[in-house]
Amino acid sequence: MEKYFNFKSSQNFNKHSMILSVSLFMVFCIIVVLFYLYFIIHQNANDLDENDVITIEIRKGDTFREIVGILDDNKLIKSRWKFIFTAKLLMKTRSIQAGKFAINGGINYVSLVRLLEYATFLQKKITIPEGMELIEIANIFEKELHIPVDSFLVLKYNVSEFRIQYKSVVSIEGFLFPDTYYFFEDAKAKDVIQKMVDNFKKNMSVDLIWDAKEKGMTINEVVTLASIIQGEVIYDSEMSKVASVYLNRLRKNMRLQADPTVQYIIPGPDRLLKLSELRIDSKYNTYMHKGLPPGPINNPGLKAIIAVINPDTTDYIYFVARGDGYHTFSRTLLEHNKAKNKLKRIRIKQKKQLEKLKTEQIKKDTIICS
């Protein structure tokens, strides 16, 4: 049987083969290019150690070119064009935020671009110790976050704004719970106060509120007395005993005669009070007025609050410092006066020792100078 060669069919076959070959070659090239691009954008953007953390600030209004310069100046990118290419590939050149960012060494280009787009602003760690007054807390935030002190003070009596709904509360003083906090650097006074008040509510559990109610005390009264104890006591182990003294005095309708309540109405840091200052006519002066002052005199911690709700059972009605941070507790005025005289002798001795040290230092300085 004779076979015929179909030239036209052969031509079509060769044409299709060539198209297929070119297509496969193009696909291969695309795969190679994509693999190369993937490799580039997932390379380490810098040569820093993974444990290194560099903080940068991108200001509002900084152009993309300026941001690339900031990264380069801080050695966070090895190649400007690779970072630019990655940002353009991801279409993020206009998405980078303004703010401060902590960037780890060894990050790749893709992660770096995404970090600058999605990372939260850095938060600052701020610790508020127990017993600080509002003015002292405000000074900390002015120093750490540049929030003006006055922006705290004008909110002092805005109790309803911060949803402090306990009976008879007249000020936010006492309800700014001492703790360690993290705040954004653009935080405002209202943000700070609300966060601290919310933390107070969280720690003032239902059980504590119920226990206070059973003892016939409002939360304002509990926190007020706790603030006085916080102002008096250095060591937590004495809180429950000091609480028992003040509660005994309240039951006997005696004046509390608590120095911290007078110190609260005197500007400046706490110090030994003058006799004339004990006669200042103020509702906060517990030497002049019976009962508790109208509200807290500082912001007490949880231990002081618990001490008021669960005090020691004692018959003490006096206490006085003994010179080492602790106190001497007494049942009678005679015992109390003896303890006061002992403290007076200790202070005289300490004063003489201090004067002696000063004299010896002056002599020593004179010898060195001569």
GULOLO-788110 format. One line per 4 residues: number of its first residue (from 1); their letters; for each residue x, y, z of N, C-alpha, C. Coordinates in steps of 0.1 Angstrom, whole numbers, plus 2048, in hexadecimal, padded with zeros to 3 digits. Layout:
// GULOLO-788110
NUM> A> X Y Z X Y Z X Y Z ~ ...;
//
This chain:
// GULOLO-788110
1> MEKY> 809 7F4 800 800 800 800 809 80C 800 ~ 806 816 7F7 80E 822 7F5 80B 82C 800 ~ 816 831 806 814 83B 810 817 849 80B ~ 80F 852 80F 812 860 80A 816 869 816;
5> FNFK> 820 872 813 825 87B 81E 81D 888 81D ~ 816 88B 829 80E 898 829 816 8A3 82E ~ 81B 8AB 825 825 8B6 828 81E 8C1 831 ~ 811 8C4 82E 80A 8CE 836 808 8CA 844;
9> SSQN> 805 8BD 846 803 8B8 854 810 8B9 85B ~ 81B 8B6 855 828 8B7 85B 82B 8C5 85F ~ 827 8CE 857 82A 8DC 85A 822 8E0 867 ~ 816 8DC 868 80D 8E0 873 813 8DA 880;
13> FNKH> 818 8CD 87F 81E 8C6 88A 82A 8CE 88F ~ 833 8D2 886 83F 8D9 88A 83B 8E7 890 ~ 831 8ED 88A 82D 8FA 890 828 8F9 89E ~ 81F 8EF 8A0 81A 8EC 8AE 825 8E9 8B8;
17> SMIL> 82E 8E1 8B3 83A 8DD 8BC 842 8E9 8C0 ~ 844 8F2 8B6 84C 8FE 8B9 844 907 8C3 ~ 837 908 8C1 82F 910 8CA 82F 90A 8D8 ~ 82E 8FD 8D9 82E 8F6 8E6 83C 8F8 8ED;
21> SVSL> 846 8F7 8E5 854 8F8 8EA 856 906 8EF ~ 852 910 8E7 853 91E 8EC 84B 921 8F9 ~ 83F 91B 8F9 836 91D 904 83D 917 911 ~ 842 90B 90F 848 904 91A 854 90C 91F;
25> FMVF> 85C 911 915 868 919 919 864 925 920 ~ 859 92C 91C 854 938 922 84F 935 930 ~ 848 92A 932 843 926 93F 84F 923 948 ~ 859 91C 943 865 91A 94B 86C 927 94F;
29> CIIV> 86D 930 946 873 93D 949 86B 944 954 ~ 85E 944 952 855 94A 95C 857 944 96A ~ 858 937 96A 85A 930 977 868 933 97D ~ 872 934 974 87F 938 979 87F 946 97F;
33> VLFY> 878 94F 977 878 95D 97C 870 95E 989 ~ 865 957 98A 85D 957 996 864 952 9A2 ~ 86B 947 99F 874 941 9AA 87E 94B 9AE ~ 884 952 9A4 88F 95B 9A7 889 967 9AF;
37> LYFI> 87D 96C 9AB 877 977 9B2 873 972 9C1 ~ 86E 966 9C2 86A 961 9CF 876 960 9D8 ~ 881 95C 9D2 88E 95B 9D9 893 968 9DE ~ 891 972 9D5 896 980 9D8 88E 986 9E4;
41> IHQN> 881 985 9E3 878 98C 9ED 878 985 9FA ~ 87C 978 9FA 87D 970 A07 88B 96F A0C ~ 894 976 A06 8A2 977 A0B 8A2 97F A18 ~ 8AB 97C A21 8AD 985 A2D 8B0 993 A28;
45> ANDL> 8A8 99C A2E 8AA 9AA A2A 8B6 9B1 A2F ~ 8BC 9AB A3A 8C8 9B1 A40 8D1 9A6 A46 ~ 8DD 9AA A4A 8E6 9A0 A50 8E7 9A0 A5F ~ 8DD 9A7 A65 8DC 9A8 A74 8D9 99A A7A;
49> DEND> 8DD 998 A86 8DA 98C A8E 8CB 98C A91 ~ 8C5 980 A91 8B7 97F A94 8B3 985 AA1 ~ 8BC 985 AAB 8B9 98A AB8 8BA 999 AB9 ~ 8BF 99F AAE 8C0 9AE AAE 8B3 9B4 AAB;
53> VITI> 8B0 9BF AB2 8A3 9C6 AAF 8A6 9D5 AAD ~ 8A3 9DA AA2 8A5 9E8 A9E 898 9EF A9E ~ 897 9FB AA5 88B A03 AA6 88D A0E A9C ~ 883 A10 A94 883 A1B A8A 876 A23 A8C;
57> EIRK> 877 A30 A88 86B A38 A88 868 A3D A7A ~ 85C A3B A75 857 A40 A68 84D A4B A6B ~ 850 A57 A67 848 A63 A6A 83D A64 A60 ~ 832 A6B A65 827 A6E A5B 82C A77 A50;
61> GDTF> 829 A73 A44 82E A7C A39 83A A77 A32 ~ 841 A6D A39 84D A67 A33 84A A60 A25 ~ 852 A64 A1B 84F A5D A0E 855 A4F A0E ~ 851 A47 A04 856 A39 A03 865 A39 A02;
65> REIV> 86A A43 9FA 879 A44 9F8 880 A47 A05 ~ 879 A4F A0D 87F A53 A1B 87F A47 A24 ~ 874 A3F A23 873 A33 A2B 87E A29 A28 ~ 880 A27 A1A 88B A1E A16 898 A23 A1C;
69> GILD> 89A A30 A1C 8A7 A36 A21 8A8 A33 A30 ~ 89D A34 A38 89D A31 A46 8A2 A23 A49 ~ 89C A1A A41 89F A0B A42 8AE A09 A3F ~ 8B2 A0F A34 8C0 A0E A30 8CA A13 A3A;
73> DNKL> 8C7 A1F A3F 8D0 A26 A49 8D1 A1D A56 ~ 8C6 A16 A59 8C7 A0D A65 8CB 9FF A62 ~ 8D0 9FD A56 8D6 9F0 A52 8CB 9E5 A53 ~ 8BF 9E9 A50 8B4 9DF A50 8B1 9D9 A43;
77> IKSR> 8B7 9DF A38 8B7 9D9 A2B 8C5 9D9 A24 ~ 8C8 9CE A1E 8D5 9CD A17 8D4 9D3 A09 ~ 8C8 9D2 A03 8C6 9D7 9F5 8B9 9E0 9F5 ~ 8BB 9EC 9F1 8B0 9F5 9EF 8A6 9F0 9E4;
81> WKFI> 8AC 9EC 9D9 8A3 9E9 9CD 89B 9DC 9D0 ~ 8A0 9D3 9D8 899 9C7 9DC 88D 9CA 9E5 ~ 88F 9D3 9EE 884 9D8 9F7 87A 9DF 9EF ~ 87E 9E8 9E6 875 9F0 9DD 86D 9E6 9D4;
85> FTAK> 874 9DD 9CE 86E 9D3 9C5 863 9CB 9CD ~ 866 9C6 9D9 85D 9BF 9E1 851 9C7 9E5 ~ 853 9D3 9E9 848 9DC 9ED 83E 9DE 9E1 ~ 845 9E0 9D5 83D 9E3 9C9 835 9D6 9C4;
89> LLMK> 83C 9CB 9C6 836 9BE 9C2 82A 9BB 9CA ~ 82B 9BE 9D7 820 9BC 9E1 816 9C8 9E1 ~ 819 9D2 9D9 811 9DE 9D8 80F 9E5 9E6 ~ 81A 9E7 9ED 819 9EC 9FB 821 9F9 9FC;
93> TRSI> 825 9FF 9F1 82D A0B 9F2 826 A17 9F9 ~ 818 A16 9F9 810 A21 9FF 809 A1C A0C ~ 80D A10 A10 806 A0A A1C 80E A0B A29 ~ 81B A0F A28 823 A0F A34 81F A1A A3E;
97> QAGK> 81E A16 A4B 818 A1F A55 823 A28 A5A ~ 81E A33 A61 827 A3B A69 827 A36 A77 ~ 832 A37 A7E 833 A32 A8C 841 A2D A8F ~ 842 A27 A9A 84F A21 A9E 84D A11 A9D;
101> FAIN> 858 A0B A98 857 9FD A95 864 9F6 A9A ~ 862 9EA AA0 86D 9E2 AA5 86F 9D7 A9A ~ 87B 9D7 A94 87D 9CD A89 889 9C4 A8D ~ 886 9B7 A8C 890 9AD A8F 89A 9AB A83;
105> GGIN> 8A6 9A8 A87 8B0 9A4 A7D 8AC 997 A76 ~ 8B1 996 A69 8AE 989 A62 8A1 988 A5B ~ 899 993 A5C 88C 993 A56 88D 993 A47 ~ 884 98D A40 885 98D A31 87D 999 A2C;
109> YVSL> 87E 99C A1F 879 9A8 A19 869 9A8 A19 ~ 863 99D A17 854 99C A17 84F 99F A26 ~ 856 998 A2F 851 99A A3D 854 9A9 A42 ~ 85F 9AF A3D 862 9BD A41 857 9C6 A3B;
113> VRLL> 853 9C4 A2F 849 9CD A29 83C 9CB A31 ~ 838 9BF A33 82C 9BC A3B 82C 9C1 A49 ~ 838 9C0 A4F 839 9C6 A5D 837 9D5 A5D ~ 83C 9DC A53 83A 9EA A53 82C 9EE A50;
117> EYAT> 825 9E5 A4A 817 9E8 A46 80D 9E4 A52 ~ 810 9D9 A58 806 9D4 A62 80B 9D5 A71 ~ 817 9D7 A73 81C 9D7 A81 815 9E1 A8A ~ 812 9DE A96 80C 9E7 A9F 817 9F1 AA4;
121> FLQK> 813 9FC AA8 81D A06 AAE 823 A00 ABA ~ 82F A04 ABD 836 9FF AC9 82F A04 AD5 ~ 82E 9FB ADF 828 9FF AEC 833 A01 AF6 ~ 831 A0A AFF 83B A0D B09 836 A07 B16;
125> KITI> 83F A00 B1D 83D 9FA B2A 83E A04 B35 ~ 834 A06 B3D 834 A10 B48 82E A09 B55 ~ 836 A0A B5F 832 A04 B6C 82E A0F B76 ~ 822 A0E B7B 81D A17 B85 81D A10 B93;
129> PEGM> 825 A15 B9C 826 A0E BAA 819 A12 BB2 ~ 817 A09 BBC 80C A0C BC6 80E A19 BCD ~ 803 A20 BD0 804 A2B BD9 807 A38 BD2 ~ 807 A39 BC5 80A A45 BBE 7FE A4E BBC;
133> ELIE> 7FF A5B BBE 7F4 A64 BBC 7F2 A67 BAD ~ 7E7 A6C BA9 7E4 A6F B9B 7EF A78 B95 ~ 7F3 A82 B9C 7FD A8C B97 80A A84 B95 ~ 80E A7B B9D 81A A73 B9B 819 A6A B8F;
137> IANI> 80D A64 B8D 80B A5C B81 80C A64 B75 ~ 805 A70 B75 805 A79 B6A 814 A7D B66 ~ 81C A7F B70 82A A83 B6D 832 A77 B66 ~ 82F A6B B6A 835 A5F B63 831 A5F B54;
141> FEKE> 824 A61 B52 820 A60 B44 824 A6D B3B ~ 826 A78 B42 82C A83 B3B 83A A80 B37 ~ 842 A7A B40 850 A76 B3D 851 A6B B32 ~ 848 A61 B34 84A A55 B2B 843 A56 B1E;
145> LHIP> 837 A5D B1E 82F A5E B11 82C A6C B0D ~ 832 A76 B14 830 A84 B11 821 A88 B11 ~ 81A A82 B1A 80C A87 B1C 80C A92 B27 ~ 807 A9E B24 807 AA9 B2E 801 AA5 B3B;
149> VDSF> 807 AA9 B46 801 AA6 B53 7F3 AAC B55 ~ 7F1 AB8 B4F 7E4 ABE B51 7D9 AB6 B4A ~ 7DC AAF B40 7D2 AA7 B39 7CC A9C B42 ~ 7D4 A98 B4C 7D0 A8E B56 7C8 A95 B61;
153> LVLK> 7CD AA0 B66 7C7 AA7 B71 7B9 AAD B6E ~ 7B7 AB1 B61 7A9 AB6 B5E 79F AAB B5E ~ 7A3 A9F B5D 79A A93 B5D 798 A8D B6B ~ 79E A93 B75 79E A8D B83 790 A8B B88;
157> YNVS> 786 A94 B85 779 A92 B8B 76F A8D B81 ~ 773 A89 B75 76A A83 B6B 768 A74 B6D ~ 762 A71 B78 75F A64 B7C 756 A5C B73 ~ 74C A63 B6E 742 A5C B66 748 A59 B58;
161> EFRI> 751 A61 B53 757 A5F B46 75F A52 B45 ~ 764 A4E B51 76C A42 B51 764 A36 B58 ~ 757 A38 B59 74E A2E B5E 752 A28 B6B ~ 756 A32 B75 758 A2E B83 74B A2F B8A;
165> QYKS> 744 A25 B8B 736 A26 B90 734 A21 B9F ~ 73F A21 BA6 73D A1E BB4 738 A2A BBC ~ 730 A27 BC7 72A A31 BCE 733 A3B BD5 ~ 730 A48 BD4 737 A53 BDB 745 A56 BD5;
169> VVSI> 748 A50 BCA 756 A53 BC4 755 A61 BBE ~ 75F A6A BC2 75F A77 BBD 76B A7A BB3 ~ 774 A71 BB2 780 A73 BAA 786 A66 BA5 ~ 78E A67 B9B 795 A5B B95 7A0 A56 B9E;
173> EGFL> 7A4 A5F BA7 7AF A5C BB1 7AB A4F BB9 ~ 7B4 A45 BB9 7B1 A39 BC0 7AD A2E BB7 ~ 7A9 A31 BAB 7A3 A27 BA2 7AC A25 B95 ~ 7B8 A2A B96 7C3 A28 B8C 7CB A1D B91;
177> FPDT> 7C8 A11 B8D 7CE A05 B93 7DD A04 B90 ~ 7E6 A03 B9A 7F4 A02 B98 7F8 9F4 B92 ~ 7FF 9F5 B87 803 9E8 B80 80D 9EC B75 ~ 811 9E2 B6E 81A 9E4 B62 811 9E4 B56;
181> YYFF> 812 9EF B4E 80A 9F1 B42 812 9F2 B35 ~ 80B 9F0 B2A 811 9F3 B1D 808 9FD B16 ~ 80E A08 B12 806 A12 B0B 80C A16 AFE ~ 804 A19 AF4 809 A1E AE7 80E A2C AE9;
185> EDAK> 818 A2F AE1 81F A3C AE4 817 A48 AE0 ~ 80B A46 AD9 802 A51 AD6 7F6 A51 AE0 ~ 7F7 A4A AEB 7EC A49 AF5 7E9 A57 AFA ~ 7DC A59 AFE 7D8 A65 B04 7D5 A63 B13;
189> AKDV> 7D3 A6D B1A 7D0 A6C B29 7C4 A64 B2B ~ 7B9 A66 B23 7AD A5E B24 7AF A4F B22 ~ 7B8 A4C B19 7BB A3E B16 7C1 A37 B22 ~ 7CB A3F B28 7D2 A3A B34 7C9 A38 B40;
193> IQKM> 7C1 A42 B43 7B9 A41 B4E 7AE A36 B4D ~ 7A8 A35 B41 79E A2A B3F 7A4 A1C B41 ~ 7B1 A1A B3C 7B7 A0D B3D 7BA A0A B4B ~ 7BE A14 B53 7C1 A11 B61 7B5 A0F B6A;
197> VDNF> 7AA A17 B66 79D A15 B6D 798 A07 B6A ~ 798 A03 B5E 793 9F6 B5A 79B 9EB B61 ~ 7A8 9ED B63 7B0 9E3 B6A 7AC 9E3 B79 ~ 7A8 9EE B7F 7A3 9EF B8C 797 9E6 B8E;
201> KKNM> 78D 9E8 B84 781 9E0 B84 784 9D1 B83 ~ 78D 9CE B7B 791 9C0 B79 796 9BA B86 ~ 79E 9C1 B8E 7A4 9BC B9A 79A 9BD BA6 ~ 791 9C6 BA5 787 9C8 BB0 77C 9BE BAD;
205> SVDL> 77E 9B1 BB0 775 9A6 BAC 768 9A7 BB3 ~ 75F 99F BAE 751 99F BB4 752 99A BC3 ~ 75B 991 BC6 75C 98C BD3 761 997 BDD ~ 76B 99F BD8 76F 9AA BE1 764 9B5 BE3;
209> IWDA> 75D 9B7 BD8 752 9C1 BDA 748 9BC BE4 ~ 745 9AF BE3 73B 9A9 BEC 740 9A9 BFA ~ 74D 9A6 BFC 752 9A6 C0A 752 9B4 C10 ~ 755 9BE C07 755 9CC C0C 746 9D0 C10;
213> KEKG> 73D 9CB C08 72F 9CE C0B 72B 9C8 C18 ~ 72F 9BB C1B 72C 9B4 C27 731 9BB C33 ~ 73D 9C2 C32 743 9C9 C3D 73D 9D7 C3E ~ 733 9DB C35 72D 9E8 C36 735 9F3 C30;
217> MTIN> 73E 9F0 C27 747 9FA C21 744 9FB C12 ~ 744 A08 C0D 743 A0A BFF 751 A08 BF9 ~ 751 A06 BEB 75E A05 BE5 766 A11 BE6 ~ 760 A1D BE6 767 A2A BE8 76E A2A BF6;
221> EVVT> 767 A25 C00 76C A25 C0E 778 A1B C0F ~ 776 A0F C08 781 A05 C08 78D A0B C02 ~ 78C A11 BF6 797 A16 BEF 79E A22 BF6 ~ 795 A2A BFC 79A A35 C04 7A3 A31 C0F;
225> LASI> 79E A27 C17 7A6 A22 C23 7B2 A1B C1D ~ 7B1 A13 C13 7BC A0C C0D 7C7 A16 C09 ~ 7C3 A22 C03 7CD A2C BFF 7D5 A31 C0B ~ 7CE A33 C16 7D4 A38 C22 7DF A2D C27;
229> IQGE> 7DA A21 C27 7E4 A16 C2B 7F0 A15 C22 ~ 7ED A17 C15 7F8 A16 C0B 802 A22 C0E ~ 7FD A2D C12 805 A38 C15 80D A37 C22 ~ 808 A2F C2B 80E A2D C38 819 A22 C38;
233> VIYD> 816 A17 C31 81E A0B C32 828 A09 C28 ~ 834 A05 C2C 83F A01 C23 83E 9F2 C1F ~ 83C 9EA C2A 83C 9DC C28 82E 9D6 C28 ~ 82B 9CE C1E 81D 9C9 C1C 819 9C1 C28;
237> SEMS> 822 9BB C2F 81E 9B2 C3A 817 9B9 C45 ~ 818 9C7 C46 812 9CF C50 804 9D4 C4C ~ 800 9D2 C40 7F4 9D9 C3B 7E8 9D5 C43 ~ 7E6 9C8 C45 7DA 9C3 C4C 7D9 9C8 C5A;
241> KVAS> 7E5 9C9 C60 7E5 9CE C6E 7E2 9DD C6F ~ 7E8 9E5 C65 7E5 9F3 C65 7D6 9F5 C62 ~ 7D1 9ED C59 7C2 9EE C56 7BA 9EC C62 ~ 7BE 9E2 C6B 7B7 9E0 C77 7B7 9EC C80;
245> VYLN> 7C2 9F3 C81 7C3 9FF C89 7B9 A0A C85 ~ 7B9 A0C C78 7B0 A17 C72 7A2 A13 C74 ~ 79E A06 C71 791 A02 C73 78C A03 C81 ~ 795 9FF C8B 792 A00 C99 78F A0F C9D;
249> RLRK> 797 A18 C97 795 A26 C9A 788 A2B C95 ~ 785 A27 C89 778 A2B C83 76C A26 C8B ~ 76D A19 C90 762 A14 C98 761 A1B CA6 ~ 76C A21 CAB 76C A28 CB7 769 A37 CB5;
253> NMRL> 767 A3B CA9 764 A49 CA5 770 A52 CA8 ~ 77C A4C CA7 788 A54 CA9 78D A59 C9C ~ 794 A64 C9C 79B A6A C90 7A6 A60 C8B ~ 7A7 A5F C7E 7B1 A55 C79 7BF A5B C7B;
257> QADP> 7C1 A68 C7B 7CE A6E C7D 7D9 A68 C74 ~ 7D6 A67 C67 7DF A61 C5E 7E7 A6B C56 ~ 7F4 A6B C58 7FC A75 C51 7FA A76 C42 ~ 7F9 A6A C3B 7F8 A6B C2C 7EC A73 C28;
261> TVQY> 7E1 A74 C30 7D6 A7C C2B 7D9 A8B C2B ~ 7E2 A8F C34 7E6 A9D C35 7F1 AA0 C2A ~ 7F9 A96 C28 804 A97 C1E 7FD A99 C10 ~ 7F1 A93 C0E 7EA A93 C01 7E6 AA1 BFD;
265> IIPG> 7E3 AAA C07 7DF AB7 C04 7EA AC2 C04 ~ 7F6 ABD C07 802 AC6 C07 80A AC3 BFA ~ 80C ACD BF2 814 ACB BE5 822 AC6 BE8 ~ 827 ABE BDE 835 ABA BDF 835 AAC BE5;
269> PDRL> 842 AA6 BE6 844 A98 BEB 840 A97 BF9 ~ 83D A8B BFE 83A A88 C0C 846 A8B C14 ~ 843 A90 C20 84E A93 C2A 847 A93 C38 ~ 850 A95 C42 84B A96 C50 843 AA3 C51;
273> LKLS> 837 AA2 C57 82E AAD C58 831 AB7 C63 ~ 82E AC3 C61 830 ACD C6C 823 ACE C74 ~ 824 AD2 C80 818 AD2 C89 80D ADB C83 ~ 811 AE6 C7D 807 AF0 C77 800 AE9 C6C;
277> ELRI> 806 AE0 C64 800 AD9 C59 7F5 ACF C5E ~ 7F6 ACB C6A 7EC AC2 C6F 7DF AC9 C72 ~ 7DF AD6 C71 7D3 ADF C74 7CD AE4 C68 ~ 7D2 AE0 C5C 7CC AE4 C4F 7BD AE0 C4F;
281> DSKY> 7B4 AE9 C4C 7A6 AE6 C4B 7A3 AE0 C3E ~ 7A2 AD3 C3D 79F ACC C31 798 ABF C34 ~ 78E ABB C2C 788 AAE C2E 791 AA2 C2E ~ 79D AA4 C27 7A7 A9A C26 7B0 A99 C33;
285> NTYM> 7AF AA3 C3C 7B7 AA4 C48 7B0 A9B C53 ~ 7B5 A8F C54 7AF A86 C5E 7B4 A89 C6C ~ 7BC A93 C6E 7BF A98 C7C 7B4 AA2 C80 ~ 7AE AA8 C76 7A3 AB2 C79 795 AAC C79;
289> HKGL> 793 AA2 C70 786 A9D C6D 785 A8E C70 ~ 77A A89 C76 778 A7B C78 774 A74 C6C ~ 776 A67 C6C 771 A5F C60 77C A5F C55 ~ 778 A59 C4A 780 A58 C3E 780 A66 C36;
293> PPGP> 78A A69 C2F 789 A74 C26 780 A71 C1B ~ 77C A7B C12 772 A79 C08 776 A6F BFE ~ 783 A6D BFB 787 A63 BF1 795 A5F BF3 ~ 79A A56 BEB 7A8 A51 BEC 7B2 A5C BEB;
297> INNP> 7BE A5A BF1 7C8 A64 BF0 7D4 A5F BE7 ~ 7D3 A53 BE2 7DC A4E BD8 7D6 A42 BD1 ~ 7DD A3B BC9 7D7 A2F BC2 7DD A22 BC8 ~ 7D6 A1C BD1 7DC A10 BD9 7DC A04 BD0;
301> GLKA> 7E4 9FA BD5 7E5 9ED BCE 7DA 9E4 BD4 ~ 7DA 9D8 BCE 7D0 9CE BD2 7D2 9C9 BE1 ~ 7DF 9C8 BE5 7E1 9C3 BF2 7DC 9CD BFD ~ 7DD 9DA BFB 7D7 9E3 C04 7C8 9E2 C04;
305> IIAV> 7C2 9E0 BF9 7B3 9DF BF8 7AF 9D3 C00 ~ 7B6 9C8 BFE 7B2 9BB C04 7B4 9BC C13 ~ 7BE 9C4 C18 7C1 9C6 C26 7B5 9CD C2D ~ 7AF 9D6 C26 7A3 9DD C2B 797 9D4 C2D;
309> INPD> 795 9CC C22 78A 9C2 C22 78C 9B7 C2C ~ 799 9B3 C2D 79C 9A7 C36 7A7 9AB C40 ~ 7A4 9B4 C49 7AF 9B9 C53 7B2 9AF C5D ~ 7BD 9B1 C64 7C0 9A9 C70 7B6 9AC C7B;
313> TTDY> 7B4 9A3 C84 7AB 9A5 C8F 7B4 9A9 C9B ~ 7B4 9B6 C9F 7BC 9BB CAA 7B4 9C5 CB2 ~ 7BA 9C9 CBD 7B4 9D4 CC5 7BE 9E0 CC5 ~ 7C6 9E1 CBB 7CF 9EC CBA 7C8 9F9 CB5;
317> IYFV> 7CB A04 CBB 7C6 A11 CB6 7D0 A1B CB3 ~ 7DD A17 CB5 7E8 A21 CB2 7F3 A19 CAB ~ 7FB A20 CA3 808 A1B C9E 811 A26 C9A ~ 81D A24 C9B 827 A2E C98 834 A27 C92;
321> ARGD> 83A A2E C89 846 A29 C83 851 A26 C8E ~ 859 A1C C8B 864 A18 C94 872 A1B C8E ~ 872 A21 C82 87F A25 C7D 886 A1B C73 ~ 87F A0F C71 885 A06 C67 87B A02 C5C;
325> GYHT> 871 A0A C5B 867 A07 C51 85A A00 C56 ~ 85C 9FA C62 851 9F4 C69 84A 9FD C73 ~ 840 9F8 C7A 839 A00 C84 837 9F9 C91 ~ 836 A01 C9C 832 9FC CA9 823 9FE CAB;
329> FSRT> 81C 9F4 CAF 80D 9F5 CB1 80A 9F5 CBF ~ 800 9FD CC3 7FD 9FF CD1 7EE 9FE CD3 ~ 7EA 9FA CE0 7DC 9F9 CE3 7D8 A06 CEB ~ 7E1 A0C CF2 7DE A17 CFB 7E7 A23 CF7;
333> LLEH> 7E2 A2F CFB 7EA A3B CF8 7F7 A3B CFF ~ 7F8 A35 D0B 804 A35 D13 80E A2D D0B ~ 80A A21 D06 813 A19 CFE 818 A20 CF1 ~ 80E A27 CEC 811 A2F CDF 81C A3A CE2;
337> NKAK> 81A A41 CEC 823 A4C CF0 831 A47 CF2 ~ 832 A3B CF9 83F A35 CFB 846 A31 CED ~ 83E A2C CE4 843 A29 CD7 847 A35 CCF ~ 840 A40 CD1 843 A4D CCB 850 A52 CD0;
341> NKLK> 852 A52 CDD 85E A57 CE3 86A A4E CDF ~ 868 A41 CDD 873 A39 CD8 877 A3D CCA ~ 86D A40 CC2 870 A44 CB4 877 A51 CB4 ~ 873 A5A CBD 87A A67 CBE 889 A65 CC1;
345> RIRI> 88C A5C CCA 89A A5A CCE 8A2 A54 CC2 ~ 89B A4B CBB 8A1 A45 CAF 8A4 A50 CA5 ~ 89B A59 CA2 89D A63 C98 8A8 A6D C9D ~ 8A9 A70 CAA 8B3 A79 CAF 8C1 A72 CAC;
349> KQKK> 8C2 A65 CAF 8CE A5D CAD 8D2 A5D C9F ~ 8C8 A5B C96 8CA A5A C87 8CF A68 C82 ~ 8C9 A73 C88 8CD A80 C84 8DC A83 C88 ~ 8DF A7F C94 8ED A81 C99 8F7 A79 C90;
353> QLEK> 8F3 A6D C8D 8FC A64 C84 8FE A6B C76 ~ 8F3 A70 C71 8F4 A77 C64 8FD A83 C65 ~ 8FB A8B C6F 904 A97 C71 912 A93 C72 ~ 915 A88 C79 923 A83 C7B 929 A7F C6E;
357> LKTE> 921 A78 C66 925 A74 C59 928 A80 C50 ~ 920 A8A C51 922 A96 C49 92F A9D C4D ~ 931 A9E C5A 93D AA4 C5F 949 A9D C5B ~ 949 A90 C5B 954 A87 C57 957 A89 C48;
361> QIKK> 94C A8A C40 94E A8C C32 954 A9A C2F ~ 950 AA4 C36 955 AB1 C34 964 AB1 C37 ~ 968 AAB C42 976 AAA C46 97E AA2 C3B ~ 978 A98 C36 97F A90 C2C 981 A98 C1F;
365> DTII> 976 A9F C1B 977 AA8 C0F 982 AB3 C11 ~ 983 AB8 C1D 98C AC3 C20 99B ABE C1F ~ 99D AB1 C24 9AA AAB C23 9AE AA9 C15 ~ 9A5 AA4 C0D 9A7 AA1 BFF 9AA AAE BF7;
369> CS> 9A2 AB8 BFA 9A4 AC5 BF2 9B1 ACB BF6 ~ 9B5 ACA C03 9C2 AD1 C07 9CE AC8 C02;
//
